[in-house]
Amino acid sequence: MTRKELLYEGKAKRVYGTDDPTRCIIEFKDDATAFNGVKKGTIADKGVMNNEMSSYLFAMLAAAGVANHFIQRLSDREMLVRRVHIIPLEVIVRNIVAGSMSKRLGIAEGARLATPVIELSYKNDELGDPLVNEDHIRALGAATDAEVADLRRLALEVNALLKERFAAAGITLVDFKLEFGRADGAILLADEISPDTCRFWDSATGKKLDKDRFRRDLGGVEEGYHEVLRRLLAGRTQ
């Protein structure tokens, strides 16, 4: 598979075309941003860790029946994926109150939710990825009602699988963001699953093991990422 033209560059990844129009190559970067790009920095080897973790988790989810774009990990920083048209919605799943939910609703961070809360945001950096509801989504033409229902169902399915896997590694899955794309009439899970897109807390101590260490200047950012990956791969079956 030959890497060709750059199709897209975001804050954490570059996407390249290939000699197969149905395939893309994603390259993971070490760049780190927070607060819609206001804070910028670099996390050493973040791209390597996020690529390996996302590859592992996408393969795990596929084995459990969750269709996604992942095909194979090509190198330390690159994965081969199915080419999808990204649905311009971010699906946020919250198991524990943290971050913006705590600020918006005045609920103490760390409060456990009786059932997962799903939030939808419009994927638009210039607008700050605003929260939207189904009426907004119809007005935007971002997705059909049936697709939104599928996104919610798939997000809850992914949540159940990830919670179980991370719990086995001694990690609490606090919340996370998913993106989905369309390919050949099907909806596929896309993007990445990593400490960039998830909040991970040590189940025993509550220590943050994700990008909040960068956002909040807590230090030990690389160590947190490494710890999540180490625990996941320690439990990997060969």
N, C-alpha and C positions, 0 to 999 in steps of 0.2 A: 504494500500500500504506500503510495507516494504522497507526501505532504505537498500541497500546492498553495494557492493564494489565501491570504488572510481574509476571513469572512467577517470577523467581529473581534473586538478587544474590549473586555470589561475590566472591572477593578481587580479581579483575581484570576482571570483566565483569558487565553486567546483561543479562537476557534478557526481552524484551517479547513479548506476544502481538500479533496483528494481526487485521484483519478477515477474514483467511483462516485457518481453524483448522489448516491444514497448513503454515503459514509462521510464522516468528519473526524478530524483529530482535534482533541482538546489538550491544550498545554496549560498546566497549572503554574502560576507565578508566585513569587514570594511577597509581592506587594500586599500591604494590609491597609484597609481604610475603615473608618467608623463615622457614624453620624452623617450618613449620606455624603461621604467623601471629604468632610471638613477636616477630619484627623487622618493623617497619612503616615505610613511608616513601612518597615520591612520586618518580616519574621523569618529568621534563617531557616531554610529548608521547608518552609510551609507548603510550597508547591509539591514537593516530594511526598510529604506526609499526607496531604489532602488527596493526592492522586491515589496513593496506596489504600487509604481508608475508604474513599469513595468506590474504588474498584472492588474492594472486599465486600462492602455493604450492598452495592448494586447486584453483585453476583449472588449474595445471600438472598436478597429480595426476589430476584428472578427465580431462584430455586424454590421459593415459597409461593410463586405464582403471580408476583407483581411485575407486570411488563415494564421494562425501562429501556433506555437508549444504549446502555453499556454493551460493548462487544468484547473488548479485551484491553488489558494494560499493555502498552507498547514499550514504555521505558519508565525511568524514574518519574518523569514529569508529564508523560503523554498517555492518553487513552484513546482508543478507537471507539466511536459511537455511531449509532444510526442518526442520520440527519433528520431533524424534526423542525417544525415551525412552532416556536415557543408561544404558548398562550400567555398573553401579557398580564398574568395574575400571579401573585405570590400567595401560597397557601400556608398559613402559620398555624401550627398546632401547639397548644399550651397544656401541659399537665400540672405545672406549678406556676404561680404568679411570679413574674420577674420582669425586669427591663421596662419597656414602654407601657405594658399593661398595668404595672404597679403605679407608674406615674399618672397615667390617664384616669384610672379608676380609684386611686387612693387606697388600694389594697396592699397590705404589707408584703414585701418580697419574701418568698418562701412559703406562702399560704398554698396548701394543696387543694386542687380543684376536685370537686366530687366527680365530675365527668370532664373529659377533654374539651377545651374551648378552641373553636376554629375561627380564625380571622382571615379575611381576604384583603389583599392590597393590590392596587393598580401599579404594575411594574413600569414606573416612569421616574427616572432619576431627577429630571428637572422639576418635577412636582413633589419630590420627596416620598415617592411610593405611598400615596395616601390610602387609608383604609376605605374600602368600598363595600356596599351590600349588593344583593341581587338586582335591585332596581338600577343602581349605577352601572353594573356590568351590562345590563340590557341596553342602557343608553349609550355606553361606549361601544357596544357590539363586540366586546372582548371574548365572549363565550355564550353558548346557548344555555338555557335553563337545564337541559339534560346534561350538558358538559359540566356545569357547576355542581350538579348532584353527583356526578362521577368523581369530580375532584375531591369533594367532601368524603365520599365513601372510600376512595383510594387513600386519602390522607389518614383516615382513621385506621385503615388496614396496615399501612406502613407504621403508624404509631405503635400499634399493638406488637408488631414484629420487632421494631427497634427497641422498645421498652424492655421486652423480654431479653433480647440479646445483650443490651448494655447492663441490665440488672445482673446478669450472669458474670459480667466483668467488674462488678462493684461500682457501677456508674449509674447515676440517676439522670434520665433524660428529662430535662426541665421543659424545654420547648425547642422548636425547630421550624425551619422554612423549607418548603418544597416548591419546585417549579415543574411544570409539565409541558409537553409538546405534542403536536399532531403529526402522525406519519401514516400514510395509506389508510386513512379513515379511523385509525386507532389513537387513543390517548396513551402516551408513554411518560413515565417518570423520567426527568432529565436533570441537568445541572450537576450538583454534587451533594454529598452528605458528609459533613466534616465539622470540626470545631469552629469553622467560619460561619456555618449556617445553623448550628445547633448550640444549645446551652447544656453543658455537661457538668454535673457536680459529683464529687466523690461521695458515694453512698454513706460512708462511715463518718466523714468529717465535714461534709458540705463544701469542701474546697472547690473553687471554680477551676475547670480544666479546659476552658474554651477561649474565644476571642474577647470575652469580658475582661480577661487579664490585660489585654491590649487597650480596650476601650477605657478602662478605669485606672490604668497605670499601676497595676498590682505587681508587676514584675513576674519573672518566671513564665513568660509566655510560651517560649519554645518547649520548656519542660512540660507544661500542661498538655500541649499537642502530642508530644512524644509519649506521655503517660497514657493517654486515651488509646493511641495506636498500639502501644505495647500490650495493654490489657486485652484489646480485641484480638490481636494476632496470637497472644498466648493461649487463647481458647479456641483457636482455629483447628478444625479437624482436617487432616491431610487426605 
